[in-house]
Amino acid sequence: MPARRKTQNANGRPVWADVSLSALAHNLHAIRDFVNPKSENRSTPRKVLCIVKGNGYGHGGPQVAKVLERFGADWFGVTGATEGQQVRKAGVRKPILALTSFWPGEEAQLLANKISPAIIRCEQLVAFDSAASRKKVAKRSAGFHLKIDSGMNRLGIAPTDIECFARQYEKSSRLKLEGVFTHFASSEVFDGPIATQNRRQEESFYKAVERLRALGIDPGVIHLANSAAIASRPETWADMVRPGAILYGYHPSYDPIERRVQAEKELPLRPVMSLRARIINIRNVPAGDGVGYGSKFLPTRASKIAVLAAGYGDGIHRSLGNKGSVLVRGVLAPIVGIVSMDVTMIDVTGVPDVALGDVATIYGTDGEHILPANLVARSIGTVTSDLLCAVSARVPRIYLA
């Protein structure tokens, strides 16, 4: 595709993000098939809860949720009540789980939009049941999931609080336990002392589940596996899995790194979002002349420097200054100087026939060329989700079939 004819919103600054719905569909179907191998002959296929929190990892939460529902997603994961409400307003009808629970006052919003909260403290049952009573919700119809803190020491009830939960649940006549889950702290780590934490978490979680059953409580749908566990720990798949970054095309980093190579081979994914901006200025800069704030880049040769219509206010990580590159006409052009809020400078000396209006791909696909967001993230010591979620609201998302 010619460099001047990339997809772009007709109005406004020439910066946008292309979101490939075919890549999104491919990833969801690949994940579902992967966690439901034919060799198992399961009577009930494992469900897939698609994580669309953080504005769908920057892809547009309500928009991708609507599409994922059409592609067969079973559940959706959001941060809280407001994100869930936005997904509902997009027309999504499948179940939604508010992963980080609720703050007092959000109960009515959850109930009105049929959003199931995670219960992370026993006393939350009282507040949620009271709100359900005020709304005259039928007996055992206000759904929620119980989160177990199996060792991450972040959110969830401790396994030692199962009896406390059971007592309060019996008193909460309008609530229904739909599922029980936990979250791994280090599912991508297979080497060193931290690697044993995953097994300890899994054992702690299942002991809590068995204690629930012994107390006569049906745990409902059991789910543990996040992206790394989906790709590399089949023993954790349980009844449902929760893909996050892999849904959008990227495997996490692994320790050892060979695990990532193996995961990418066994579960091939396609990048969903490509962040793009046009070149809005080009100038010839003599050797030794400073470029950008603080003259943090001093070319050692006469150079051709282009300016992109995007900066850290759009989602180009500031740490990429003098470290990262972008794709222009299929060639990697280094980012030079400090990334500004609204513009970024790149060295296009080595890009043949570069011209005003050419498109730079900050990460994603450019025809047959790919600049993966996870590679960009690793180059500056961060995670893929940091880059994806950083794409700001002022960047138009263009949804492509």
N, C-alpha and C positions, 0 to 999 in steps of 0.2 A: 504494500500500500504506500503510495507516495507520501513523503514526509509532511506535505502541506494539507493532506486530506484526512487526517485523523478525526475521529468523532469528537465533537465539542459542542457544548451548549452555545446557542446562537448569540446570547447576550452576556455582557459582563466581562470580567477579566479572563484572559485565555489560560485558565487552569481548571482542570476537571479530573474526575476519576471514572474510568470505564469499569463497569461491573458486569462480568460475564455470567449470565444466568445458566448457560450450558455448562460452564465449568462448575458452578455451584451444584447443579443437578448431578453431574458426574461424581463429584466428591461425596454427596449424600448417598447415592446408590452404591458407590464403592465401599463406603463405610458399612452400610447395612449388609451388603453381601459378605464383607470380611468378617463381621461378628456373627454371621449366621451361616457358617460353612455347611455345605450339603452333607458332609460326613457325619454331622451330629444328629440329623433327623429329629430336631426339636419339634414338639407338637405345637408350641407357641413361640414364634420367632422373637428374638430380642428386639426391644423397642429402641428407638433413637430419639433422645432429647437434644434438640439443636440449640446451642447457646447463641442467643442473639443480644446479649447484654452489651453495654458499651457501644450503643448504636450499631449493633451487629458487627463488632470489631471494626468499626469505621465504615462498613459497607451500607449502612442504613438499616437499622433494626426492624422497623415495621415493614419496610419494603421487602427485605430478604425473607422475613418470616412468612409473609403472604405467599411468596414464591415457593418456599420450602414446604409449606403446607400442601400446596398443589403437587409437589414432588413426592409427598408421602411421609413427611416428618410426623412423629407421634406426639411429642411434647416440645415445649419451648422453655428455655431458661433465660430469665431476666434478672436484673439486680433487685428491683423492688416494685412497689405498687405503680408508680408513675410510668416506668418503662413498660410494665405489663399492660397498662391502660392504653398506651400508644399503640402497642401491638394489636390489642383488641379493636381499636378504632380503624386499623387497617383492614379489618374484616376477618381476622384469624379466629377460628372457632375451636381449634385443638387446645388441649390443656396447657396451662402456663404455670411454671413454678418460679416463685420469687426466691432466689437462691440465698440472699442475705437477710431473709426474714422481713420484719416490719418494725417501724417505729410507732410508739403510741399515737393514735390518731389516724393511722393508715388502714385500720381494720375494715371500715365501711367501704373504702375504695377497693380493697381486695375482694370483698364479698360482692359488690356491685358489678365487678368485671369478671367474676368467677376465676380469680387468680389464687392458686394454692400457695400459701407461704411456707417457708421452711421454719419449723419451730426449733429454736436454738437454746431456749431456757424454759424450764418447766412452767414458770409463772405466766408465760405468754398464752398458755392454753386458756387461762381464766379470762384474759382480755379478749381473745378471739371468740371464745364461746359467748361472752356477754354481748359482743357486737352482733353475733349471729342471732342471739335471742331477740335483740332490739329490732333486727331486720325480719324477724319471724321466719328464719330459715328452718326448713324441715329437719327432723331428727336425723343425725348422722349423714348430713349432706353438705356441710361446709368442709371441703377437703383441705388437707395439709400434708406435708412430708416432715418426718422427724429427721433432723440431722444429728449424727453421732460424731463427737470429736474423738477420733480414734488415735490421736497422737500428734496432730498438727498444732494443737493449742491455739486455735484461732476462733472458730465458731462451732457451735454444737453442744449438746449436753454430754457430760462425761458418762462413760459406761456405768459408773457407780450410781448414776442418777436415774437408772431405768425404773426402779421401784417408785421413785417420786413421780416420774412421768406417768407410769401406769395408774397410780392412785388418782392423779388429777384428770387423766383421760377418761376414767370411768365416770367422773363427775361432770364431764363436758359432753352433755347429751347430744348437742347439735353438730359436733365435730366428727370428721371421718379421717382416719389415718389411711392415706393413699399409698404411701411409700416411705422407705427408710434409706438413708444414704450417708455417705461420708466422702471426704476429699483427701487424696494423697498429697503429701508434701513433696515427694521426690520420686515420682513414678518413672522419670526419665533416667534415673541413676542406677547403674548396674555394677559399679565398681566402688570399693572402699566401704568404710563403716556405715555411711548413710544408706547404702543399698539395702541393709537389713531392716531399715525402718518400714519399708513397704510391707514386708511380711508381718511385722509386728502390728502395723495398722490394720491389715486385713484380718488377722487373728482377733484383735481387740473388737473390731466391728462385728464380726460374726458371733462372738460371744454375747455381745449386746443384743443382737437379733434373736439368738436362741433364748436369751432370758425373756425377751418380749413374748416369744411363743410359749414359753413355760408359764407365763402369767396369763395366758389365754388371749393374747393380742395378735391379730393377723398383721404382719408387717407390710403387706401389700407389695408394691413393686420395689425390688432391691436394686440399688445402683451405686457403683463405686468409680467406674472407669472414666477418667478424663482422657484428653487426646493421646498422651504418651502411653497410658495403660491400654487404650484401645488398640494402638498399633503394635504393642510389644508384650502385653501381659494378659493373655486370653483367660487365665484363671480368675481375672477380676471382672469379667464381662457381666456376670449375674443376669438380671432380667432386662436391664436397660443400660445404655451407654450415653455419655454426655460429650460429644465432640465440640471442641471450641476452635482452636487455631486450625486443626486439620480440616474442618469443614470449609475453611476459606482458602485451603490449598497448601498449608505449610506444616510439616512435621517439626516438633520441637528439637532442640539440641539434646544430645544424649551423652552420657558418660559410661562407656567409652564411645567415641565418635563413630566407630564402626556400626554401632546399633542404629544410627540414623540412616546410614547407607542401606542397611538391611531393611529398615522400615520403609524407606522410599521405594525400594524394589518390590516389597511384598504388598504395599498399599500405595499405588501410584496416585498422586493428586495433581490437580491443576490450579494454578493461581487464579483467584477470582477477580481481584481488583488490580487495575493498572493506574497509577497516579501520573498525570501528564501535565506539562505546561509548555507554552510556546516561547520561543526566543523573541524578545521584544527589543533587543539592542545588540549590536556587535561593534566592537572597536578594536583597533590594533594598539597594543600596549608595548612600549619599548622595554627591553631588558632592564631590570632594576626598578621599574616604576611600581609603586604599591597598588594593590587592588583591594577595594572595600575598606570597611572599618578597620582602623588601626594598621592599615597596610600589612595585614597578616600574610599576604601572599606577594612575593617579589619574584616575578618570572626571571629565569636565568637566561632566557632568549627572547627575542621579539615574538610576541604571542598574540593570538586572536582570542579575545575574551568576549563571551556572549553573556547576556543577562536573561534569566528566566523569570517569568511572571508568577513566581511562587516562592515563598519563604517559610520560615518556621511557623508563621501564622496560618499556613495552609496545611502543614504536615511534613515539611522537609526538616528532619531532625537537625537541630543546631550543631550537634556533635559531628555532623558529616562535613563540616567545613575543613578543607585541606585533607580530607580522608576519603570521602565517598566519590562516586561517579554516577553519571546518568547515561542513558542510551540516546544517541542522536544519529539518525541515519544508520543504525546498526553498529555504531562505534561507541565505545566507552569514552566519555568525556569527563575528565576530573572536575570535581567541585573545588573551587579555589576561593580562598579568603573566608571571612566569617559569613555564615548564612544570616541574612537579614530577615526581618519580619515578613516583608512582602516580595523580596527578590532574592535570587541566588545567582552567583557568578560561576561560569564553567569555562574551562579552557578547551576551545574547539579548534585549536591549531591543527590537530591531526584528523579533523573530520572533513573529508572531501566535499566540495561544493556546498558547504554549510551556508544557510541563507536566513534572513529575517523571516520569522513566521514558522520556521521548522519546529517540529515537536520533539521535546525531550521526555523520555519515560524515566521517572524517578525510581520506580520499581514496577515490576509486572512484565507484561509481554509486549514486544514490539515486532510484529510479524513473526519470523522464525527465531528471533532473538528473545532471550529471557534474562531479566535481572531480578532474581528472586528476593523478596522482602526479607526472608530469613538470613540470606547471605549479607544483605545490607545491615541488618540488625547485629549480626555477629561481628561485623567489622568495627562497630562502635561499642561493643560490650553490652548490648541490651537484648531484649526478646522481641520476637516478631510482632506480638500483640501491641507492644509499645508503639511501633511504627504505624500499624494499621489503625489503632484507635486515635492516633494523633491527627489523622486527616480531619480538618475542622469543618464546621457546619457551613462555612462560606464557600466550600468547594462543591460544585454541583456533581451529583452522581448520575451517570448516564447508564441506564440498564439496557444491556444488549442481549438479544436472544442467543 
